[in-house]
């Protein structure tokens, strides 16, 4: 089984599990909270056929990676990402970060000056800032996160089952994914360590990336659903687009948080076009032609 080991010189090295499929321009996928790299199934099984090398790994604490007690702050997680890119000696990478992973993308660019990267994609990302404050009035109230953490500590399986419904926009009148998809995601989430699940929630809820956004110095594609109840679009995707005026901003109408499954064909098309185009302008022209 493929693993890389981070911080080999330290007393606490961590093994990260990864999959590496296809050949061509490298695309590294970072999964969301609280699942694993397996959430990218519909990208990893389709994009290699489009001529891309697709790599996805399990964040520490989740999936088949090691589950240490500490190291769930964004600096540690971004350093893990660097270890993966270095170990595989990847160049010209398109980095795709979903939800919580948007923070890893931003912190990586801040710490390592976008080293080895060609492009960045933020999908349903938490960046730049999720928490509601006086300077971030559209954010999510602290009480919401406090309640979430309390429910995780009280009954993690029950909380994750309800979270999964919101994740995919399941309600009394809408059921855009099957019960089997919900069960699958629940299983992936329960494979994460309880400690990692809680500590990562604290990280994505409270980390402010607003001052770091300017450190993304490669072409950026921002994708967000305007019906996302898990990571509301206004303090995240919409604000990121304002802070990165040269970025491509694609809003998926009516899409909830889990658009990597619900809108998989559109997402895969947008990813393939963005990765393969030579410039942001090329992407804009090709996208306009495709939607004409």
KOLVEX-268693 format. One line per 5 residues: their letters; for each residue x, y, z of N, C-alpha, C. Coordinates in steps of 0.1 Angstrom, whole numbers, plus 5000, padded with zeros to 4 digits. Example, Ala and Ser with C-alpha at 12.3 -4.5 7.8 and 13.67 -1.06 7.14 Angstrom:
2
as	5132 4943 5078 5123 4955 5078 5132 4967 5078  5128 4978 5071 5137 4989 5071 5129 5000 5079
***
This chain:
292
xxxxx	5008 4988 5000 5000 5000 5000 5009 5012 5000  5005 5023 4992 5014 5035 4991 5013 5044 5002  5024 5047 5009 5024 5057 5020 5036 5066 5017  5035 5078 5022 5047 5087 5024 5048 5090 5039  5060 5092 5044 5062 5096 5058 5066 5110 5059
xxxxx	5059 5117 5067 5062 5131 5070 5072 5133 5081  5080 5143 5081 5089 5146 5093 5097 5134 5097  5104 5128 5088 5112 5116 5091 5122 5119 5102  5127 5132 5103 5137 5135 5113 5131 5136 5127  5118 5138 5129 5112 5141 5142 5109 5128 5150
xxxxx	5106 5130 5162 5102 5119 5171 5088 5113 5167  5081 5121 5160 5067 5117 5157 5064 5118 5142  5070 5109 5134 5067 5109 5119 5053 5104 5117  5047 5108 5107 5033 5104 5104 5032 5098 5090  5026 5087 5088 5025 5081 5075 5011 5085 5069
xxxxx	5012 5090 5057 5000 5094 5049 4998 5085 5038  4985 5079 5037 4981 5070 5027 4977 5079 5014  4981 5074 5002 4976 5081 4990 4974 5071 4979  4966 5075 4969 4964 5068 4957 4970 5077 4945  4975 5070 4935 4981 5077 4924 4977 5070 4911
xxxxx	4968 5076 4904 4963 5070 4892 4965 5079 4879  4968 5073 4868 4969 5080 4855 4982 5086 4853  4983 5092 4841 4995 5099 4837 4992 5112 4830  5001 5121 4831 4999 5135 4826 5001 5145 4836  4995 5157 4834 4996 5168 4844 4991 5164 4857
xxxxx	5000 5166 4868 4996 5161 4881 4985 5170 4888  4975 5163 4893 4964 5169 4901 4963 5163 4914  4965 5171 4925 4965 5166 4938 4952 5170 4945  4944 5160 4949 4931 5163 4956 4932 5162 4971  4927 5172 4978 4927 5171 4993 4912 5171 4997
xxxxx	4909 5161 5005 4895 5158 5009 4890 5168 5020  4877 5167 5021 4870 5176 5031 4869 5169 5044  4864 5176 5054 4861 5171 5067 4847 5165 5067  4844 5154 5073 4854 5145 5081 4856 5132 5074  4858 5132 5061 4858 5119 5054 4873 5116 5050
xxxxx	4875 5111 5038 4888 5106 5034 4890 5109 5019  4901 5105 5013 4904 5107 4999 4893 5100 4991  4886 5090 4996 4876 5082 4989 4864 5091 4984  4862 5102 4990 4851 5111 4986 4853 5115 4971  4865 5115 4966 4869 5119 4952 4867 5108 4942
xxxxx	4859 5097 4945 4858 5086 4937 4854 5090 4922  4845 5099 4921 4839 5102 4908 4849 5111 4900  4859 5117 4906 4869 5124 4899 4881 5115 4896  4885 5106 4906 4896 5098 4904 4894 5087 4894  4881 5083 4892 4878 5073 4882 4876 5078 4868
xxxxx	4874 5091 4867 4871 5097 4854 4882 5106 4848  4888 5114 4856 4898 5124 4851 4911 5117 4846  4916 5106 4851 4927 5099 4845 4925 5096 4831  4913 5093 4827 4909 5090 4813 4910 5103 4804  4911 5115 4810 4912 5127 4803 4926 5131 4801
xxxxx	4936 5123 4806 4950 5126 4805 4956 5133 4816  4951 5130 4828 4957 5136 4840 4962 5126 4850  4972 5129 4857 4977 5121 4868 4970 5125 4881  4962 5117 4887 4954 5121 4898 4959 5115 4911  4962 5123 4920 4967 5118 4933 4958 5124 4944
xxxxx	4954 5115 4953 4946 5119 4964 4951 5112 4977  4951 5119 4988 4957 5113 5000 4947 5116 5012  4949 5108 5022 4942 5109 5035 4949 5118 5044  4943 5129 5048 4948 5138 5058 4951 5130 5071  4961 5134 5078 4964 5127 5091 4952 5127 5100
xxxxx	4950 5116 5106 4938 5114 5115 4926 5108 5108  4927 5106 5094 4915 5102 5087 4919 5091 5077  4909 5083 5073 4911 5072 5063 4921 5062 5068  4931 5059 5059 4941 5049 5062 4955 5056 5066  4955 5069 5068 4967 5075 5074 4968 5073 5089
xxxxx	4980 5076 5094 4982 5075 5108 4973 5085 5115  4970 5082 5128 4960 5090 5136 4967 5095 5149  4976 5104 5148 4983 5109 5160 4974 5118 5168  4978 5121 5180 4970 5128 5190 4970 5143 5186  4981 5148 5181 4982 5163 5178 4985 5165 5163
xxxxx	4986 5178 5159 4990 5182 5146 4979 5185 5137  4968 5190 5142 4956 5192 5134 4954 5207 5131  4964 5215 5134 4964 5229 5130 4968 5230 5115  4965 5242 5109 4967 5243 5095 4982 5243 5091  4991 5248 5099 5005 5248 5096 5010 5234 5095
xxxxx	5006 5225 5105 5010 5211 5104 5004 5204 5092  4992 5207 5089 4986 5200 5078 4992 5204 5064  4995 5217 5063 5002 5222 5051 5016 5216 5050  5022 5214 5061 5036 5208 5061 5035 5194 5056  5024 5187 5061 5022 5173 5056 5020 5173 5040
xxxxx	5012 5183 5035 5010 5184 5021 5024 5186 5014  5032 5194 5019 5045 5197 5013 5053 5184 5013  5053 5176 5023 5060 5163 5024 5055 5154 5013  5042 5154 5010 5037 5145 4999 5042 5150 4985  5041 5163 4983 5046 5168 4970 5061 5166 4968
xxxxx	5068 5168 4979 5083 5166 4978 5086 5151 4976  5080 5142 4984 5083 5128 4983 5080 5123 4969  5069 5127 4963 5066 5123 4949 5072 5131 4938  5080 5142 4943 5087 5150 4934 5078 5156 4922  5067 5161 4926 5057 5166 4917 5060 5181 4913
xxxxx	5058 5184 4900 5060 5198 4895 5048 5201 4887  5045 5214 4886 5033 5218 4878 5020 5213 4883  5018 5212 4896 5007 5206 4902 4995 5215 4902  4983 5210 4899 4971 5217 4902 4965 5211 4915  4964 5220 4925 4960 5216 4938 4945 5219 4940
xxxxx	4937 5208 4943 4923 5209 4944 4919 5207 4959  4914 5217 4965 4911 5216 4980 4896 5218 4982  4890 5208 4988 4875 5208 4991 4873 5212 5005  4864 5222 5007 4859 5225 5020 4870 5229 5030  4872 5221 5040 4883 5224 5050 4896 5225 5043
xxxxx	4898 5217 5032 4911 5217 5025 4915 5230 5019  4905 5239 5017 4908 5252 5011 4918 5259 5020  4917 5257 5033 4927 5262 5043 4941 5257 5041  4942 5244 5038 4955 5238 5036 4961 5244 5023  4953 5247 5013 4958 5253 5001 4964 5267 5004
xxxxx	4956 5275 5011 4960 5289 5014 4973 5289 5023  4973 5280 5033 4984 5280 5042 4997 5275 5035  4995 5265 5026 5007 5260 5018 5013 5271 5010  5004 5279 5003 5010 5290 4995 5016 5301 5004  5011 5302 5016 5017 5312 5025 5031 5308 5030
xxxxx	5032 5295 5034 5044 5290 5040 5055 5287 5029  5050 5282 5018 5060 5277 5008 5059 5284 4994  5053 5295 4994 5053 5304 4982 5048 5296 4969  5038 5288 4971 5031 5281 4960 5042 5272 4953  5052 5268 4960 5062 5259 4954 5056 5246 4948
xxxxx	5060 5243 4936 5056 5231 4929 5042 5232 4922  5035 5244 4925 5021 5245 4920 5021 5253 4907  5011 5249 4898 5008 5256 4886 4995 5263 4887  4986 5257 4894 4972 5262 4895 4966 5257 4908  4955 5264 4912 4948 5261 4925 4933 5261 4922
xxxxx	4926 5251 4928 4911 5251 4927 4906 5250 4941  4897 5259 4944 4890 5259 4957 4876 5255 4955  4872 5243 4960 4858 5238 4958 4851 5238 4971  4840 5245 4972 4832 5246 4984 4841 5249 4996  4850 5258 4994 4861 5260 5004 4857 5269 5016
xxxxx	4863 5267 5027 4861 5275 5039 4869 5288 5039  4878 5289 5030 4886 5301 5029 4878 5313 5023  4880 5325 5028 4890 5329 5037 4887 5328 5052  4874 5328 5056 4871 5329 5070 4856 5325 5073  4854 5314 5081 4841 5309 5084 4834 5316 5095
xxxxx	4841 5321 5105 4835 5325 5118 4829 5339 5117  4818 5341 5123 4811 5354 5123 4818 5363 5134  4823 5374 5129 4828 5384 5138 4824 5398 5134  4828 5408 5141 4824 5422 5137 4829 5425 5124  4841 5420 5120 4846 5423 5107 4843 5412 5096
xxxxx	4835 5402 5100 4831 5392 5091 4816 5388 5094  4807 5398 5092 4793 5396 5097 4785 5385 5090  4790 5381 5078 4782 5371 5071 4787 5357 5075  4796 5356 5085 4801 5343 5089 4791 5335 5097  4796 5323 5101 4788 5314 5109 4790 5317 5124
xxxxx	4779 5319 5132 4780 5322 5146 4788 5312 5154  4796 5317 5164 4803 5308 5172 4794 5297 5179  4782 5301 5182 4773 5292 5189 4770 5279 5180  4770 5281 5167 4768 5270 5158 4779 5260 5159  4791 5265 5160 4803 5256 5161 4803 5250 5175
xxxxx	4800 5257 5185 4800 5252 5199 4790 5240 5199  4778 5242 5193 4768 5231 5193 4773 5219 5186  4780 5221 5175 4785 5210 5167 4795 5202 5175  4804 5209 5181 4814 5202 5189 4808 5194 5201  4798 5200 5207 4791 5193 5218 4785 5180 5213
xxxxx	4778 5181 5202 4771 5169 5196 4781 5159 5192  4793 5163 5187 4803 5153 5183 4808 5146 5195  4810 5153 5206 4815 5146 5219 4804 5137 5225  4791 5141 5223 4780 5134 5229 4777 5121 5222  4776 5122 5208 4771 5111 5200 4776 5113 5186
xxxxx	4789 5110 5183 4795 5113 5170 4787 5107 5159  4784 5094 5159 4777 5088 5148 4763 5095 5145  4756 5098 5155 4743 5105 5153 4745 5119 5146  4755 5126 5151 4758 5139 5146 4762 5138 5131  4771 5129 5128 4776 5127 5114 4765 5123 5105
xxxxx	4755 5115 5110 4744 5111 5101 4735 5123 5097  4733 5132 5106 4725 5144 5103 4733 5154 5095  4746 5155 5098 4755 5163 5090 4755 5159 5076  4755 5146 5073 4756 5141 5060 4744 5145 5052  4732 5146 5058 4720 5151 5051 4721 5165 5047
xxxxx	4726 5174 5056 4728 5188 5053 4738 5189 5042  4749 5181 5043 4760 5181 5033 4755 5180 5019  4745 5171 5017 4740 5169 5003 4727 5175 5001  4722 5184 5010 4709 5191 5007 4697 5182 5008  4698 5171 5017 4686 5162 5018 4676 5169 5028
xxxxx	4664 5169 5024 4653 5175 5032 4640 5167 5030  4630 5171 5036 4617 5164 5035 4612 5163 5020  4615 5174 5012 4610 5174 4998 4621 5171 4988  4634 5170 4993 4645 5168 4983 4654 5157 4988  4658 5149 4978 4667 5138 4982 4676 5135 4970
xxxxx	4686 5144 4968 4694 5144 4956 4704 5133 4955  4707 5126 4966 4715 5114 4966 4708 5102 4973  4713 5090 4970 4707 5078 4975 4710 5076 4990  4702 5068 4997 4705 5064 5010 4719 5057 5011  4722 5050 5000 4735 5043 5000 4747 5053 5000
xxxxx	4745 5064 4993 4756 5074 4993 4757 5080 5007  4746 5083 5013 4747 5088 5027 4753 5078 5036  4750 5065 5035 4756 5055 5043 4771 5054 5040  4775 5055 5028 4789 5054 5024 4797 5066 5030  4792 5078 5029 4798 5089 5035 4799 5088 5050
xxxxx	4789 5083 5056 4789 5081 5071 4800 5071 5075  4802 5061 5067 4812 5051 5069 4826 5057 5068  4828 5066 5058 4841 5072 5056 4844 5082 5068  4833 5089 5073 4835 5098 5084 4838 5091 5097  4832 5079 5099 4834 5072 5111 4848 5066 5112
xxxxx	4855 5065 5100 4869 5060 5100 4879 5070 5106  4875 5083 5106 4883 5093 5112 4884 5091 5127  4895 5095 5133 4896 5094 5147 4888 5105 5154  4882 5102 5165 4874 5112 5172 4882 5125 5175  4894 5123 5179 4903 5134 5182 4905 5143 5170
xxxxx	4908 5137 5159 4911 5144 5146 4898 5151 5142  4887 5145 5143 4874 5151 5138 4872 5164 5146  4873 5163 5159 4871 5175 5167 4881 5186 5165  4894 5182 5165 4904 5192 5164 4904 5199 5150  4901 5192 5140 4900 5198 5127 4889 5207 5126
xxxxx	4878 5203 5132 4866 5213 5132 4870 5226 5139  4877 5225 5150 4882 5238 5156 4891 5246 5147  4899 5239 5139 4908 5246 5130 4901 5253 5119  4891 5246 5112 4885 5252 5101 4874 5263 5105  4869 5261 5118 4860 5271 5123 4867 5284 5127
xxxxx	4879 5283 5132 4885 5295 5138 4897 5301 5131  4901 5296 5120 4913 5301 5114 4909 5311 5103  4915 5323 5105 4913 5334 5096 4924 5335 5085  4920 5333 5073 4930 5333 5062 4929 5346 5054  4922 5356 5058 4920 5368 5050 4933 5374 5046
xxxxx	4943 5375 5055 4955 5382 5052 4964 5373 5044  4961 5360 5043 4970 5351 5035 4965 5349 5021  4953 5353 5018 4948 5350 5004 4957 5355 4993  4963 5367 4996 4972 5373 4986 4984 5365 4983  4987 5355 4991 4999 5346 4988 4996 5336 4978
xxxxx	4984 5335 4973 4981 5325 4962 4985 5333 4949  4996 5329 4944 5002 5337 4932 5002 5328 4919  4992 5319 4919 4991 5311 4907 4976 5312 4902  4972 5309 4890 4958 5309 4886 4949 5301 4895  4937 5307 4898 4928 5301 4907 4914 5300 4901
xxxxx	4908 5288 4904 4894 5286 4900 4887 5284 4913  4876 5291 4916 4868 5290 4928 4854 5285 4923  4850 5274 4930 4837 5268 4927 4829 5267 4940  4817 5271 4940 4809 5271 4952 4794 5270 4948  4787 5262 4956 4772 5261 4954 4765 5272 4962
xxxxx	4755 5278 4955 4748 5289 4962 4737 5284 4972  4736 5271 4973 4726 5265 4983 4734 5258 4993  4747 5261 4995 4755 5254 5005 4752 5259 5019  4746 5250 5027 4743 5253 5041 4754 5249 5050  4763 5241 5046 4774 5237 5054 4785 5247 5055
xxxxx	4789 5252 5043 4799 5263 5042 4792 5274 5034  4785 5283 5040 4778 5294 5033 4787 5301 5023  4781 5304 5012 4789 5310 5001 4794 5324 5004  4786 5333 5011 4790 5347 5012 4803 5349 5019  4806 5343 5031 4819 5346 5038 4830 5338 5032
xxxxx	4827 5329 5023 4838 5320 5018 4840 5322 5003  4833 5315 4995 4836 5316 4980 4834 5330 4975  4823 5337 4979 4821 5350 4973 4832 5360 4978  4836 5359 4991 4847 5367 4996 4860 5364 4990  4863 5351 4988 4875 5347 4982 4876 5353 4968
xxxxx	4865 5353 4960 4866 5358 4947 4869 5373 4947  4864 5381 4957 4867 5395 4958 4882 5397 4961  4887 5388 4969 4901 5390 4974 4911 5385 4963  4906 5377 4953 4914 5372 4942 4908 5377 4929  4909 5389 4926 4901 5395 4914 4904 5388 4901
xxxxx	4916 5382 4900 4919 5375 4887 4915 5361 4887  4909 5356 4897 4904 5342 4898 4892 5340 4889  4890 5328 4885 4877 5324 4879 4867 5320 4890  4855 5325 4890 4846 5323 4900 4833 5316 4894  4831 5303 4897 4820 5296 4892 4810 5293 4903
xxxxx	4798 5298 4902 4787 5295 4912 4778 5284 4906  4777 5273 4913 4767 5263 4908 4754 5266 4915  4744 5269 4906 4731 5273 4911 4724 5261 4917  4719 5263 4929 4711 5253 4936 4719 5242 4942  4733 5243 4941 4741 5232 4946 4744 5233 4961
xxxxx	4743 5222 4968 4747 5221 4982 4762 5219 4983  4766 5216 4995 4781 5214 4998 4787 5203 4990  4780 5192 4990 4785 5179 4984 4784 5179 4968  4788 5190 4962 4787 5190 4947 4796 5181 4940  4806 5176 4947 4815 5166 4940 4808 5154 4936
xxxxx	4797 5151 4942 4788 5140 4937 4776 5145 4930  4769 5154 4935 4757 5159 4929 4759 5165 4915  4770 5173 4914 4773 5180 4902 4786 5174 4896  4788 5161 4897 4801 5156 4894 4805 5158 4879  4795 5157 4870 4799 5159 4856 4803 5173 4853
xxxxx	4796 5183 4859 4800 5197 4857 4813 5200 4863  4815 5195 4876 4828 5197 4883 4839 5191 4875  4838 5179 4870 4848 5172 4862 4852 5180 4850  4841 5185 4843 4843 5193 4831 4851 5205 4834  4847 5212 4845 4854 5225 4848 4868 5222 4852
xxxxx	4871 5212 4860 4884 5208 4864 4893 5205 4852  4888 5197 4843 4895 5193 4831 4899 5205 4822  4889 5214 4820 4892 5226 4812 4902 5235 4819  4900 5237 4832 4909 5247 4838 4923 5241 4839  4925 5228 4841 4938 5223 4842 4945 5223 4829
xxxxx	4938 5220 4818 4944 5218 4805 4946 5231 4798  4940 5242 4802 4941 5255 4795 4955 5262 4799  4960 5269 4789 4973 5276 4792 4972 5288 4801  4960 5294 4802 4959 5307 4809 4944 5308 4814  4942 5317 4823 4929 5320 4828 4920 5325 4816
xxxxx	4926 5333 4807 4918 5338 4796 4914 5327 4787  4923 5317 4784 4919 5305 4776 4907 5298 4783  4908 5296 4796 4897 5289 4803 4884 5297 4801  4884 5310 4803 4872 5318 4802 4866 5316 4788  4874 5317 4778 4869 5315 4764 4863 5301 4762
xxxxx	4870 5291 4766 4865 5277 4764 4852 5275 4772  4852 5281 4784 4840 5279 4792 4828 5286 4786  4830 5298 4781 4819 5306 4774 4814 5298 4762  4823 5292 4754 4819 5285 4742 4811 5272 4746  4815 5266 4758 4808 5254 4762 4794 5256 4767
xx	4792 5268 4772 4779 5272 4778 4771 5281 4768  4776 5283 4756 4769 5292 4747 4756 5284 4741
***
